[in-house]
Amino acid sequence: PPQNSGNQLDRPYLQAALQLDPGRILVSPMEAGTNGVEDSGSQLPALLYATPVTDREGKKTGILVLSVFGSTFLDIIARQEDELHGGEVYFLLDRDGHYLYHPDQARTPGSKSGSGASFFREEPELAQWLRNNERGIVIRKSRRTYKETLFAFQRIHFSSPAAGAALADRGTGVNSHSGNGDYWILMTTVDDANLLVGFQEYVRSLLIFTLLLLIICVITAILVAWNCSRPIVSLARAAKEIQQGNLSARAEVYSRDDMGKFARLFNEMADKLEKTIRRLQLSESNYRQIFENSRDCIFVTDTHCTIIDINKAGMKLLGLDETSSPDELSLTCASIEHGFDHANSMILEEIHRKGYVKDFETYLRRPDGSRRHCTMTATARYDENGNLVGYEGILRDITEVKRQEEARAAFQKQLQEEIVLAEERQRRHIGQVLHEEMAQNLALVNLKIQEVEGRAAQECGAVNSTCRKLVEQLGEARDLISVMIRQIRTMIFDLYPTVLDDQGLVPAMLWYADNFTKRTGVKVSVYGIPGSLGLSESQMIYMFRSYKELLYNAWKHADAKEIVATVKKKDNHVRLTVDDEGQGFDTGRLEEAGRDLNGIGLMSIRQWTTAMNGTISIESQPGKGTRVAIDIPIDTAGRPTGADETGA
């Protein structure tokens, strides 16, 4: 009855036992204390069997409890634990994972005694594995020790399956507080250090055996090597001395056997090697002397144009002193027209196509950014397999030569302009003389003749035939003088058109086109904006002369009936375009055609355009007319192409 059971009914398995039918037995987990009661302050692990007690009327009057002390089998596990190596541990668990035995006495007999220790809580990943298998072994990292650990277990059943069936048949009604409750689990763990104990012993014995075997082999090898070591040592010593530069070193010949023959062959090879190296050293010395004393830059580069070797003249050309290192310095070449990268690729393509380049004009960029005008002669370098390994060649600095050439060209150009201007001044002077003296005198003579003609006509009358003839002759003379005056005026304009100075290029072209149409019958149309185009005096003269010659060529040689001239200014250029619908010609025979033309011809116009730093393009086909376009830069001031300058 609850009032007589004291504090024992708080135990869940006793409460479960009261619920059993009479005659049925409940088996508890491992418990502490005798019959669940403390004994003299100590707790003894025990396994309890409980069954309800009834009176004759079948009323429950109490619980019969049988205690089986766990020390009977736990002491066996403890003694086995003492004989194990460190790192090996035994555990006894119930089917719910509670510790029935643990090396730590504070955690025995399990959570039911209040410690709360459970293997399933410490290693939750192994719970299902233990529930589903009778026995097993697994190696995994322990969550308790964080080491690689071997886990091995075996179930211990309370009774065999056959005995359990017999009890059930007899109606004994044995129950367990924790489900079936018919087994415990014996668990052992071994950490990673103890797993290697056996392997270490095997390795130790293997090392001892290997060491003994090595000692035997070394002794045998020494005995064998001692018999033939002298010729080999002699050969090795001689080879080492040769490798260190002593070309006169030779091997000792100790016998006439194969080793002696090998030593003699080695000495013969050393003799030939010494002679060859001496010749190579002499050749290298001569080459190095030429290399270093050359006034031109001699270079050797890899495939990326990075300098491998360069002489003193090359160092000077690159702007480096003798203490500087050309490492990581690259030859970057370029032409004026195409820029650095394009010209560099042009050089490489030419070398790959022909195997070399000769007198290729380039720029060499210095480390400080300045450039030198050079000519390059270079060849490709290949290895024994035919693979490209780099380039070698000569760079000649022609900066000063180019500067002098440009100075001469500038002087010649200036001289030519001065000659043109002087010629134009002379033309102007002649025109002024013709205008102020001859033309005016002829005009005065014409007036005098006209006056005499008038008086003669009045005095002679209509009767005297001689007077009439005289009057007619005077009229013819006056007409002839008028023609001479017009011719002189035309000559004055041809010598130097004053309208070119007074009004500019386009008005002068219009005036000349009008006179040209009157003289030849060819229709000439001029399109352009009057006013200053920004051209210099010499440029206007060149442009006007070219225009006159193009009109003359179109009329005289192309049989053109209509000519259109256009003058446009765009940015810093002035373009003159002359189109005709004449016979046209083959531009491939321009030089021959220029020689056949009367006057200066198209070739002279090309030379004029070049003198003005301009360009000329000629488009023509037989029977389809001709177009000539002349571009003249307004600002002709430029840098000398060979000058030493800083690159952008």
Sequence and secondary structure as in RCSB ss.txt:
>XXXX:A:sequence
PPQNSGNQLDRPYLQAALQLDPGRILVSPMEAGTNGVEDSGSQLPALLYATPVTDREGKKTGILVLSVFGSTFLD
IIARQEDELHGGEVYFLLDRDGHYLYHPDQARTPGSKSGSGASFFREEPELAQWLRNNERGIVIRKSRRTYKETL
FAFQRIHFSSPAAGAALADRGTGVNSHSGNGDYWILMTTVDDANLLVGFQEYVRSLLIFTLLLLIICVITAILVA
WNCSRPIVSLARAAKEIQQGNLSARAEVYSRDDMGKFARLFNEMADKLEKTIRRLQLSESNYRQIFENSRDCIFV
TDTHCTIIDINKAGMKLLGLDETSSPDELSLTCASIEHGFDHANSMILEEIHRKGYVKDFETYLRRPDGSRRHCT
MTATARYDENGNLVGYEGILRDITEVKRQEEARAAFQKQLQEEIVLAEERQRRHIGQVLHEEMAQNLALVNLKIQ
EVEGRAAQECGAVNSTCRKLVEQLGEARDLISVMIRQIRTMIFDLYPTVLDDQGLVPAMLWYADNFTKRTGVKVS
VYGIPGSLGLSESQMIYMFRSYKELLYNAWKHADAKEIVATVKKKDNHVRLTVDDEGQGFDTGRLEEAGRDLNGI
GLMSIRQWTTAMNGTISIESQPGKGTRVAIDIPIDTAGRPTGADETGA
>XXXX:A:secstr
 GGGSTTGGGSHHHHHHHTS TT EEEEEEEESBTTB BTTB  EEEEEEEEEE TTS EEEEEEEEEETHHHHH
HHHHHHHTS TTEEEEEEETTSBEEE SSGGG S GGGT   BHHHHSGGGHHHHHH SEEEEEEE TTT SEEE
EEEEEEESS HHHHHHHHHHT  EEETTBT  EEEEEEEEEHHHHTHHHHHHHHHHHHHHHHHHHHHHHHHHHHH
HHHHHHHHHHHHHHHHHHTT TT       SSHHHHHHHHHHHHHHHHHHHHHHHHHHHHHHHHHHHH SSEEEE
E TT BEEEE HHHHHHTT  TT   TT B  EEBTTTBHHHHHHHHHHHHHHHSEEEEEEEEEE TTSBEEEEE
EEEEEEE TTS EEEEEEEEEE HHHHHHHHHHHHHHHHHHHHHHHHHHHHHHHHHHHIIIIIIHHHHHHHHHHH
HHHHHHHHHHTTT HHHHHHHHHHHHHHHHHHHHHHHHHHHHHHH  HHHHHT HHHHHHHHHHHHHHHH  EEE
EE   S  S  HHHHHHHHHHHHHHHHHHHHTS  SEEEEEEEEETTEEEEEEEE S    GGGHHHHHHHSSSS
HHHHHHHHHHHTT EEEEEE TTS EEEEEEEES      TTS  B  
